[in-house]
């Protein structure tokens, strides 16, 4: 692999610039951009034409047209474009709590010195890391246990009779019971 040397590039460019500098005739002309008048919006010129000036005083029956901004049909410049397509009731909810637990699948389980964690994948293909205590699902499920083979989520719900109950949802790393030891 060849090493890139800056001095082999900079020195010839410097010499070329010095040589081209001396090729001009007489005094060097300063480089400046051409003066282009700013484009006036139609609404500005109309207001400017109707506004009184010292040279053209207003006649007693003449009225000045005031300009007002109409934002209809234009996007709000202060609204985030990242959440524009998401319904308002889901905008403040984290992605893991927007989907049902049964729609997610476990794609990795990690064991280490800092504890265990797992990666869940949502149906849209995005992966999220979860640890013990992470909230999952719209029914305020909580990750209670992570084993080498599965993730156990405890979910609280209200049944048909109005009683509060809890259930455990087991998300397996390898569905079908295939376990590697």
C-alpha positions as CSV (number, residue, x, y, z in Angstrom):
1,X,0.0,0.0,0.0
2,X,1.4,3.4,-1.0
3,X,1.5,6.2,1.4
4,X,0.1,9.6,0.3
5,X,2.6,12.4,0.7
6,X,1.3,15.9,1.0
7,X,4.5,17.7,0.0
8,X,4.5,16.0,-3.4
9,X,1.1,17.6,-4.2
10,X,1.3,21.0,-2.4
11,X,4.7,22.1,-3.8
12,X,3.8,21.7,-7.5
13,X,0.5,23.4,-6.9
14,X,2.2,26.3,-5.2
15,X,4.7,26.7,-8.1
16,X,1.9,26.6,-10.6
17,X,0.0,29.3,-8.7
18,X,3.2,31.5,-8.6
19,X,3.7,31.1,-12.3
20,X,0.1,31.9,-13.2
21,X,0.2,34.9,-11.0
22,X,2.9,36.5,-13.0
23,X,1.1,36.0,-16.4
24,X,-1.4,38.8,-15.9
25,X,-0.9,42.3,-17.5
26,X,-0.6,45.4,-15.3
27,X,-2.4,45.6,-12.1
28,X,-4.3,42.5,-10.9
29,X,-8.1,43.0,-11.1
30,X,-10.0,42.3,-8.0
31,X,-12.4,39.4,-8.3
32,X,-15.9,40.4,-7.3
33,X,-19.3,39.0,-8.0
34,X,-21.6,40.9,-10.3
35,X,-24.1,43.1,-8.6
36,X,-27.5,41.6,-9.2
37,X,-30.5,43.3,-7.8
38,X,-32.5,41.1,-5.3
39,X,-35.7,39.6,-6.7
40,X,-38.7,41.3,-5.3
41,X,-41.8,39.3,-4.5
42,X,-45.0,40.6,-6.2
43,X,-46.6,41.3,-2.8
44,X,-43.6,43.5,-1.8
45,X,-43.8,45.6,-5.0
46,X,-47.5,46.1,-4.7
47,X,-47.1,47.4,-1.1
48,X,-44.2,49.6,-2.1
49,X,-46.1,51.1,-5.0
50,X,-49.1,51.9,-2.8
51,X,-47.2,53.2,0.2
52,X,-46.7,56.9,0.5
53,X,-43.2,58.3,-0.2
54,X,-41.9,61.8,0.4
55,X,-41.9,62.4,-3.4
56,X,-45.5,61.1,-3.8
57,X,-47.8,62.0,-1.0
58,X,-51.1,60.2,-0.6
59,X,-54.2,61.8,-1.8
60,X,-57.1,62.1,0.7
61,X,-59.3,59.3,-0.8
62,X,-56.5,56.8,-1.5
63,X,-56.0,53.9,0.9
64,X,-52.9,51.9,1.6
65,X,-53.2,48.1,1.0
66,X,-51.7,46.2,4.0
67,X,-50.0,42.8,3.3
68,X,-51.0,39.8,5.4
69,X,-49.4,36.4,5.3
70,X,-51.6,33.5,4.5
71,X,-50.0,30.1,5.5
72,X,-52.7,27.9,4.0
73,X,-51.4,25.2,1.8
74,X,-47.8,25.6,3.1
75,X,-46.0,23.3,5.5
76,X,-45.3,24.4,9.0
77,X,-41.5,25.1,9.1
78,X,-41.3,24.3,12.8
79,X,-43.0,20.9,12.6
80,X,-40.7,17.9,12.7
81,X,-40.6,16.0,9.4
82,X,-39.6,12.8,11.2
83,X,-43.0,12.3,12.9
84,X,-45.2,13.8,10.2
85,X,-46.6,10.5,9.0
86,X,-47.2,9.0,12.5
87,X,-50.7,9.4,14.0
88,X,-50.7,11.9,16.9
89,X,-51.7,9.3,19.5
90,X,-48.5,7.3,18.7
91,X,-46.0,10.1,18.4
92,X,-44.9,10.2,22.0
93,X,-45.0,6.4,22.6
94,X,-41.6,4.6,22.1
95,X,-41.5,2.1,19.2
96,X,-41.4,-1.0,21.4
97,X,-44.6,0.0,23.0
98,X,-46.4,0.7,19.8
99,X,-46.5,-3.0,18.6
100,X,-48.0,-6.1,20.2
101,X,-45.5,-8.4,21.9
102,X,-46.5,-11.3,19.7
103,X,-45.5,-9.4,16.6
104,X,-41.9,-9.1,17.8
105,X,-39.2,-11.8,17.6
106,X,-36.0,-12.3,19.5
107,X,-33.0,-12.2,17.2
108,X,-30.1,-12.2,19.7
109,X,-29.4,-12.7,23.4
110,X,-26.3,-11.3,25.0
111,X,-24.7,-12.5,28.2
112,X,-21.8,-10.5,29.7
113,X,-20.2,-9.0,32.8
114,X,-22.8,-6.2,32.8
115,X,-25.7,-8.6,32.8
116,X,-27.9,-10.0,30.1
117,X,-29.7,-8.2,27.3
118,X,-31.6,-9.2,24.2
119,X,-32.4,-7.7,20.8
120,X,-36.1,-7.7,19.6
121,X,-37.0,-7.1,16.0
122,X,-40.3,-5.4,15.1
123,X,-42.3,-6.3,12.0
124,X,-40.8,-3.3,10.1
125,X,-37.3,-4.9,10.5
126,X,-35.9,-2.6,13.1
127,X,-34.0,-4.0,16.1
128,X,-34.1,-2.8,19.7
129,X,-32.0,-3.8,22.6
130,X,-33.9,-4.7,25.8
131,X,-32.8,-5.4,29.3
132,X,-34.6,-6.3,32.5
133,X,-37.3,-3.8,33.3
134,X,-37.7,-2.5,29.7
135,X,-41.3,-1.8,28.8
136,X,-42.6,-3.7,25.8
137,X,-46.0,-3.7,24.1
138,X,-49.1,-1.5,24.3
139,X,-50.3,-3.2,27.5
140,X,-47.3,-2.0,29.6
141,X,-45.5,-5.3,29.5
142,X,-42.1,-5.4,31.3
143,X,-39.2,-7.7,30.5
144,X,-38.9,-9.9,33.7
145,X,-36.3,-12.5,32.7
146,X,-33.8,-13.1,30.0
147,X,-32.5,-16.7,29.7
148,X,-30.0,-18.1,27.1
149,X,-33.0,-19.4,25.1
150,X,-35.8,-16.8,25.5
151,X,-37.1,-13.5,26.8
152,X,-40.0,-13.5,29.3
153,X,-42.3,-10.5,29.3
154,X,-44.9,-9.9,32.1
155,X,-48.0,-8.1,30.8
156,X,-50.9,-6.7,32.9
157,X,-54.3,-6.6,31.3
158,X,-58.0,-6.3,32.3
159,X,-60.1,-9.2,31.3
160,X,-63.7,-9.3,30.1
161,X,-65.1,-9.1,33.7
162,X,-63.0,-6.1,34.6
163,X,-60.4,-8.0,36.8
164,X,-56.8,-7.1,36.5
165,X,-54.6,-10.0,35.6
166,X,-51.0,-10.7,34.6
167,X,-49.7,-13.1,32.0
168,X,-46.3,-14.1,30.9
169,X,-45.4,-14.0,27.2
170,X,-42.4,-16.1,26.2
171,X,-40.5,-14.9,23.2
172,X,-38.1,-17.7,22.1
173,X,-34.8,-17.2,20.4
174,X,-35.3,-20.4,18.4
175,X,-39.0,-21.1,18.0
176,X,-39.8,-24.8,18.0
177,X,-37.8,-25.8,21.1
178,X,-34.4,-26.3,19.5
179,X,-31.9,-25.5,22.2
180,X,-28.1,-25.3,21.9
181,X,-26.0,-25.9,25.0
